[in-house]
Amino acid sequence: MTSTTSVGRVRGAAAGVAVAATLPYLSLKLLWLTGHSVGAGDSDQLDDLWLVNLLSFGMDAIAVLLALAFVRPWGRRAPAGLLAFPMWVATGLLGTILVALPLFLLSPLVLGPEDTSGAEDGAGGGPAGWVFPVVYGGFAVQGVALITTFLLYARQRWAGLLRDRIGGLPDSPTLTVQRAFACVAALLGLGVAVARVYWAAGGTAGLPAEWADERGRGVAVMDCVTAMMAVAAAAALPLLVFRARPRWRLRVPLAVAWTAGGSLFAWGSWQLVAYGTFTTVTDLRRAVPGLLTLVESVQVVTGLLVLAVGSVALVERAAAGSVGAGAADVESTG
């Protein structure tokens, strides 16, 4: 009882921190949506980015609802899929930031300070210098707190799944299809990794002309992290469907596939929406070439394949458990 109470308190505290960490970002987005250009740099761009700001505001608002769902009684009764899908997307977005942010902050120790000559605070239409630490600092705190809340929630609701081993996953008529999807996802993921590593290393083919001239280190770090996520998905998903290590605990490769697949889907989708919003035919330097769009689309497809395979496998596992429990009840009453 004491242990359960302590876990509940930790989960409640983590949920409270997650909600509090969204407030700076939600406040900033609300200001921008209502026409206030605080920290926005070029206020003329606010109209062009209105849809992006509305979507990002809504996504962070959903994070607040998720945090509440993981600690309130109605959250325990909610259908698993209703919570799992948005949390999968949130894990992909926030988990990527949690990996990328430390790498970006440590990069000056390895590569030296970044050359920012000619870039002034908020100049060139970009946001003011204080926006980055406020936004991404909030994302980092929110990511740690929300993922912690979810893990404690999952520990209570799906304890059996976290204790299972890879070999315990049931065989099924769809296993061949799952393996085919996993192979396709692995190949696509490796293709994404190659493209992202090329861009991170300084390649410019397939990038907007404006980016080719002014690529910052933060973008290169994100390319590296996306490549890491693509390789992780390409490794973890086949490991599960081919039962390559049947005695391994299911939770580790499942967590890797969950995070990596969510990252590829969420960031690929977000980039397709965001870049498509501000790209105009007449602004050729900002026009997004087909190669970049293709890579982002492949990321989305890879993430969807991971989601499809994982969903089918987990539904079949739950069904097998229900059948087994029903058979046991029949034998005990007989």
C-alpha positions as CSV (number, residue, x, y, z in Angstrom):
1,M,0.0,0.0,0.0
2,T,2.8,2.4,0.9
3,S,4.7,1.6,-2.3
4,T,1.5,2.2,-4.4
5,T,0.8,5.4,-2.6
6,S,4.4,6.7,-3.2
7,V,4.2,5.8,-6.9
8,G,0.9,7.6,-7.1
9,R,2.4,10.7,-5.5
10,V,5.4,10.7,-7.8
11,R,3.0,10.3,-10.8
12,G,0.9,13.2,-9.6
13,A,3.9,15.4,-9.1
14,A,5.3,14.6,-12.5
15,A,1.9,15.3,-14.1
16,G,1.8,18.7,-12.3
17,V,5.3,19.6,-13.6
18,A,4.3,18.5,-17.1
19,V,1.3,20.8,-17.1
20,A,3.3,23.7,-15.6
21,A,6.0,23.3,-18.2
22,T,3.5,23.9,-21.0
23,L,2.4,27.3,-19.8
24,P,5.3,29.4,-21.2
25,Y,4.9,27.9,-24.7
26,L,1.1,28.1,-24.6
27,S,1.2,31.7,-23.5
28,L,3.7,32.6,-26.2
29,K,1.7,30.9,-28.9
30,L,-1.5,32.5,-27.7
31,L,0.1,35.9,-27.9
32,W,1.2,35.2,-31.5
33,L,-2.2,33.9,-32.5
34,T,-3.8,37.1,-31.3
35,G,-1.4,39.3,-33.2
36,H,1.1,40.2,-30.5
37,S,4.6,39.8,-31.8
38,V,6.4,39.4,-28.5
39,G,9.7,37.7,-29.3
40,A,8.6,36.9,-32.9
41,G,11.1,39.0,-34.7
42,D,9.4,39.8,-38.0
43,S,5.8,40.4,-37.1
44,D,4.8,40.2,-40.8
45,Q,5.5,36.5,-40.7
46,L,2.9,35.8,-38.0
47,D,0.1,35.8,-40.6
48,D,2.0,33.3,-42.7
49,L,2.6,31.1,-39.7
50,W,-0.9,31.3,-38.2
51,L,-1.8,27.7,-39.0
52,V,1.5,26.4,-37.7
53,N,1.1,28.4,-34.4
54,L,-2.5,27.1,-34.1
55,L,-1.4,23.5,-34.6
56,S,1.5,23.7,-32.2
57,F,-0.8,25.4,-29.6
58,G,-3.2,22.5,-30.0
59,M,-0.5,19.9,-29.7
60,D,0.7,21.3,-26.4
61,A,-2.9,21.6,-25.1
62,I,-3.3,17.8,-25.9
63,A,-0.1,17.2,-23.8
64,V,-1.9,18.9,-20.8
65,L,-4.9,16.5,-21.3
66,L,-2.6,13.5,-21.5
67,A,-0.9,14.5,-18.2
68,L,-4.3,14.8,-16.5
69,A,-5.5,11.5,-18.0
70,F,-2.6,9.6,-16.5
71,V,-3.5,10.7,-13.0
72,R,-7.3,11.0,-13.0
73,P,-9.7,8.1,-12.6
74,W,-11.3,8.7,-16.0
75,G,-7.9,8.2,-17.5
76,R,-7.8,4.6,-16.3
77,R,-11.2,3.9,-18.0
78,A,-10.3,5.6,-21.3
79,P,-9.8,3.2,-24.3
80,A,-6.1,2.4,-24.6
81,G,-5.9,3.6,-28.2
82,L,-7.4,7.0,-27.3
83,L,-4.4,7.6,-25.1
84,A,-1.7,5.6,-26.8
85,F,-1.7,7.3,-30.2
86,P,-1.3,10.9,-29.0
87,M,1.2,9.8,-26.4
88,W,3.1,7.9,-29.1
89,V,3.3,11.2,-31.1
90,A,4.2,13.2,-27.9
91,T,7.0,10.7,-27.1
92,G,8.3,11.0,-30.6
93,L,8.3,14.8,-30.5
94,L,9.6,15.3,-27.0
95,G,11.9,12.3,-26.9
96,T,13.7,13.7,-30.0
97,I,14.2,17.0,-28.2
98,L,15.5,15.3,-25.1
99,V,18.1,13.6,-27.2
100,A,18.9,16.6,-29.5
101,L,19.1,19.3,-26.9
102,P,22.0,18.0,-24.8
103,L,23.9,17.2,-28.0
104,F,23.4,20.7,-29.3
105,L,24.5,22.2,-25.9
106,L,27.6,20.0,-25.8
107,S,28.5,20.5,-29.5
108,P,30.7,23.6,-28.8
109,L,33.0,21.4,-26.6
110,V,33.7,19.2,-29.6
111,L,33.3,21.4,-32.6
112,G,34.0,24.8,-31.1
113,P,31.7,27.8,-30.9
114,E,29.3,28.3,-33.8
115,D,29.9,31.2,-36.1
116,T,27.0,33.5,-35.7
117,S,28.6,36.6,-37.2
118,G,26.0,38.9,-38.8
119,A,23.2,37.3,-36.8
120,E,21.6,39.8,-34.4
121,D,19.0,39.1,-31.7
122,G,15.7,38.6,-33.5
123,A,17.2,39.8,-36.8
124,G,16.3,38.5,-40.2
125,G,12.8,37.7,-39.2
126,G,13.8,35.0,-36.7
127,P,12.6,34.9,-33.1
128,A,14.4,36.8,-30.3
129,G,17.3,35.1,-28.6
130,W,15.4,34.4,-25.4
131,V,12.7,32.4,-27.2
132,F,14.9,29.4,-27.7
133,P,15.8,28.7,-24.1
134,V,12.2,29.4,-22.9
135,V,10.6,27.1,-25.5
136,Y,13.1,24.3,-25.6
137,G,13.8,24.4,-21.9
138,G,10.1,24.0,-21.4
139,F,9.9,21.2,-23.9
140,A,12.8,19.4,-22.0
141,V,11.1,19.6,-18.6
142,Q,7.7,18.7,-20.2
143,G,9.3,15.7,-21.9
144,V,10.9,14.3,-18.8
145,A,7.8,14.9,-16.7
146,L,5.2,13.6,-19.2
147,I,7.1,10.5,-20.2
148,T,7.7,9.7,-16.5
149,T,4.0,10.1,-15.8
150,F,3.2,7.8,-18.7
151,L,5.7,5.1,-17.7
152,L,4.2,5.0,-14.2
153,Y,0.7,4.9,-15.7
154,A,1.7,2.1,-18.1
155,R,3.3,0.2,-15.2
156,Q,0.0,0.1,-13.5
157,R,-2.3,-0.5,-16.5
158,W,0.0,-2.8,-18.6
159,A,2.2,-4.5,-16.0
160,G,2.0,-7.8,-17.7
161,L,3.3,-6.4,-21.0
162,L,6.3,-4.9,-19.4
163,R,7.2,-8.2,-17.8
164,D,6.8,-10.4,-20.9
165,R,9.7,-11.6,-23.1
166,I,10.0,-11.4,-26.8
167,G,9.5,-15.1,-27.2
168,G,6.1,-14.8,-25.4
169,L,4.5,-12.9,-28.2
170,P,1.9,-15.1,-29.9
171,D,2.2,-16.6,-33.3
172,S,-0.6,-15.6,-35.7
173,P,-1.7,-15.7,-39.3
174,T,-0.6,-12.1,-39.7
175,L,3.0,-12.7,-38.6
176,T,4.2,-13.0,-42.2
177,V,2.6,-9.6,-43.0
178,Q,4.1,-8.1,-39.9
179,R,7.5,-9.3,-40.9
180,A,7.1,-8.0,-44.4
181,F,6.0,-4.6,-43.1
182,A,9.0,-4.6,-40.7
183,C,11.4,-5.3,-43.5
184,V,10.0,-2.5,-45.6
185,A,10.2,-0.1,-42.6
186,A,13.8,-1.1,-42.0
187,L,14.8,-0.4,-45.6
188,L,12.9,2.9,-45.6
189,G,14.4,3.9,-42.2
190,L,18.0,3.2,-43.5
191,G,17.3,5.4,-46.5
192,V,16.1,8.2,-44.2
193,A,19.3,7.8,-42.1
194,V,21.5,8.0,-45.1
195,A,19.8,11.3,-46.3
196,R,19.9,12.8,-42.9
197,V,23.5,12.0,-42.3
198,Y,24.4,13.5,-45.6
199,W,22.7,16.8,-44.7
200,A,24.1,16.8,-41.2
201,A,27.6,16.5,-42.7
202,G,27.1,19.6,-44.8
203,G,25.5,18.3,-48.0
204,T,23.0,20.6,-49.6
205,A,21.4,18.6,-52.4
206,G,17.6,18.6,-52.0
207,L,17.5,21.5,-49.6
208,P,16.0,25.0,-50.1
209,A,18.6,27.5,-51.4
210,E,18.1,29.6,-48.3
211,W,19.0,26.7,-46.0
212,A,22.0,25.7,-48.1
213,D,23.5,29.2,-47.3
214,E,22.5,29.5,-43.7
215,R,22.3,26.1,-42.1
216,G,22.8,26.3,-38.3
217,R,24.3,23.7,-36.1
218,G,20.9,23.0,-34.5
219,V,19.5,21.8,-37.8
220,A,22.5,19.5,-38.3
221,V,22.0,18.0,-34.8
222,M,18.3,17.4,-35.5
223,D,19.4,15.6,-38.8
224,C,21.8,13.4,-36.8
225,V,19.1,12.6,-34.2
226,T,16.6,11.7,-36.9
227,A,19.2,9.4,-38.5
228,M,19.7,7.7,-35.1
229,M,15.9,7.3,-34.7
230,A,15.6,5.8,-38.2
231,V,18.4,3.3,-37.5
232,A,16.9,2.4,-34.1
233,A,13.5,1.7,-35.7
234,A,15.2,-0.4,-38.4
235,A,16.8,-2.5,-35.7
236,A,14.1,-2.8,-33.0
237,L,11.1,-3.7,-35.1
238,P,12.6,-6.7,-36.9
239,L,14.0,-7.9,-33.6
240,L,10.4,-8.1,-32.3
241,V,8.7,-9.6,-35.2
242,F,11.4,-12.2,-36.0
243,R,11.8,-13.1,-32.3
244,A,15.5,-12.8,-32.7
245,R,16.2,-12.7,-29.0
246,P,13.3,-14.6,-27.5
247,R,14.6,-14.5,-23.9
248,W,15.0,-10.7,-23.9
249,R,12.5,-8.6,-22.0
250,L,9.9,-7.1,-24.4
251,R,10.0,-3.7,-22.8
252,V,13.4,-2.5,-24.1
253,P,13.0,-3.1,-27.8
254,L,9.3,-2.1,-27.5
255,A,10.3,1.2,-26.0
256,V,12.9,1.8,-28.7
257,A,10.5,1.0,-31.5
258,W,7.8,3.1,-29.8
259,T,10.1,6.2,-29.5
260,A,11.8,5.9,-32.8
261,G,8.7,5.2,-34.8
262,G,6.9,8.1,-33.0
263,S,9.8,10.4,-33.8
264,L,9.9,9.6,-37.5
265,F,6.1,10.0,-37.8
266,A,5.7,13.1,-35.7
267,W,8.7,15.1,-36.9
268,G,8.1,14.0,-40.6
269,S,4.5,15.1,-40.4
270,W,5.3,18.3,-38.6
271,Q,7.9,19.3,-41.2
272,L,5.6,18.5,-44.1
273,V,2.9,20.8,-42.6
274,A,5.3,23.5,-41.4
275,Y,7.4,23.8,-44.6
276,G,4.3,23.5,-46.8
277,T,2.7,26.4,-45.0
278,F,5.4,29.0,-45.6
279,T,6.6,27.8,-49.0
280,T,5.4,29.9,-52.0
281,V,6.1,29.4,-55.6
282,T,7.4,32.9,-56.1
283,D,9.9,32.7,-53.3
284,L,12.4,30.4,-55.0
285,R,15.0,30.6,-52.3
286,R,12.6,29.2,-49.7
287,A,11.0,26.7,-52.1
288,V,11.2,23.1,-50.7
289,P,12.7,20.7,-53.3
290,G,11.1,17.4,-53.9
291,L,14.0,15.4,-52.3
292,L,13.4,17.0,-48.9
293,T,9.7,16.4,-49.2
294,L,10.3,12.8,-50.2
295,V,12.5,12.1,-47.2
296,E,10.0,13.6,-44.9
297,S,7.2,11.5,-46.5
298,V,9.3,8.4,-46.1
299,Q,9.8,9.2,-42.4
300,V,6.0,9.4,-42.0
301,V,5.5,6.1,-43.9
302,T,8.2,4.4,-41.8
303,G,6.5,5.6,-38.6
304,L,3.1,4.4,-39.8
305,L,4.5,0.9,-40.6
306,V,6.0,0.7,-37.1
307,L,2.6,1.8,-35.7
308,A,0.7,-0.8,-37.8
309,V,3.0,-3.7,-36.8
310,G,3.0,-2.8,-33.2
311,S,-0.7,-2.3,-33.0
312,V,-1.5,-5.6,-34.6
313,A,1.0,-7.5,-32.4
314,L,-0.3,-5.9,-29.2
315,V,-4.0,-6.5,-30.1
316,E,-3.2,-10.1,-30.9
317,R,-1.3,-10.5,-27.6
318,A,-4.3,-9.0,-25.7
319,A,-6.7,-11.3,-27.5
320,A,-4.6,-14.4,-26.8
321,G,-4.5,-13.5,-23.1
322,S,-8.3,-13.1,-23.1
323,V,-8.8,-16.5,-24.8
324,G,-6.4,-18.1,-22.3
325,A,-8.2,-16.6,-19.4
326,G,-11.6,-17.7,-20.7
327,A,-10.3,-21.3,-21.2
328,A,-9.0,-21.3,-17.7
329,D,-12.4,-20.2,-16.4
330,V,-14.2,-22.9,-18.3
331,E,-11.8,-25.6,-16.9
332,S,-12.2,-24.4,-13.3
333,T,-16.0,-24.4,-13.5
334,G,-16.0,-27.8,-15.2
